[in-house]
Amino acid sequence: MSDKDINRILMQFEHLMRQSNRERINPVIDELAIDDLKPIIDLVARSRADYLKHLYDLCSKYHGSDGLPSPEELKRLRAYRNRFVELADGAKSFEISIQRGYLDIKS
């Protein structure tokens, strides 16, 4: 198979992916304005702030000592990080969906 054939197949694949995503995503989410995205951005920012604050507090607690965070403290930090990462990934998915035209945007 030539590079030209591969590129043509990849273009067709990209078209099918865009079409399928738009057909599935667009009907379940109303047309969006920038203000409609604010709750997403705000929740991500809040979760990031919580994660960073917990990390900072944990590091401050052990600064200047030989101690290390306990398994329970690390479990809690991991929960903060997981929440932030999940929400940030979701926001990024919204951004990509807007860029690729899966969602309608109010002008």
For each residue, the residues with C-beta under 8 A, 3 or more apart:
1: 5 6
2: 5 6
3: 6 7
4: 7 8
5: 1 2 8 9
6: 1 2 3 9 10
7: 3 4 10 11
8: 4 5 11 12
9: 5 6 12 13
10: 6 7 13 14
11: 7 8 14 15
12: 8 9 15 16
13: 9 10 16 17
14: 10 11 17 18
15: 11 12 18 19
16: 12 13 19 20
17: 13 14 20 21
18: 14 15 21 22 100 101 102
19: 15 16 22 23
20: 16 17 23 24
21: 17 18 24 25 97 100 102
22: 18 19 25 26 101 102
23: 19 20 26 27
24: 20 21 27 28
25: 21 22 28 29 97 102 103
26: 22 23 29 102 103 104
27: 23 24
28: 24 25
29: 25 26 32 103
30: 36
31: 103 104 105 106
32: 29 36 37 98 103 104 105 106
33: 36 37 105 106
34: 37 38
35: 38
36: 30 32 33 39
37: 32 33 34 40 41 94
38: 34 35 41 42
39: 36 42 43
40: 37 43 44 90 91 94
41: 37 38 44 45 91
42: 38 39 45 46
43: 39 40 46 47 87
44: 40 41 47 48 84 87 88 90 91
45: 41 42 48 49
46: 42 43 49 50
47: 43 44 50 51 80 83 84 87 88
48: 44 45 51 52 84 88
49: 45 46 52 53
50: 46 47 53 54 80 83 84
51: 47 48 54 55 77 80 81 83 84
52: 48 49 55 56
53: 49 50 56 57
54: 50 51 57 58 76 77 80
55: 51 52 58 59 77 80
56: 52 53 59 60
57: 53 54 60 61
58: 54 55 61 62 69 73 77
59: 55 56 62 63
60: 56 57 63
61: 57 58 69
62: 58 59 65 67 68 69
63: 59 60
64:
65: 62
66:
67: 62
68: 62
69: 58 61 62 73 74 77
70: 73 74
71: 74 75
72: 75 76
73: 58 69 70 76 77
74: 69 70 71 77 78
75: 71 72 78 79
76: 54 72 73 79 80
77: 51 54 55 58 69 73 74 80 81
78: 74 75 81 82
79: 75 76 82 83
80: 47 50 51 54 55 76 77 83 84
81: 51 77 78 84 85
82: 78 79 85 86
83: 47 50 51 79 80 86 87
84: 44 47 48 50 51 80 81 87 88
85: 81 82 88 89
86: 82 83 89 90
87: 43 44 47 83 84 90 91
88: 44 47 48 84 85 91 92
89: 85 86 92 93
90: 40 44 86 87 93 94
91: 40 41 44 87 88 94 95
92: 88 89 95 96
93: 89 90 96 97
94: 37 40 90 91 97 98 103
95: 91 92 98 99
96: 92 93 99 100
97: 21 25 93 94 100 102 103
98: 32 94 95 101 102 103 105
99: 95 96
100: 18 21 96 97
101: 18 22 98
102: 18 21 22 25 26 97 98
103: 25 26 29 31 32 94 97 98
104: 26 31 32
105: 31 32 33 98
106: 31 32 33
107:
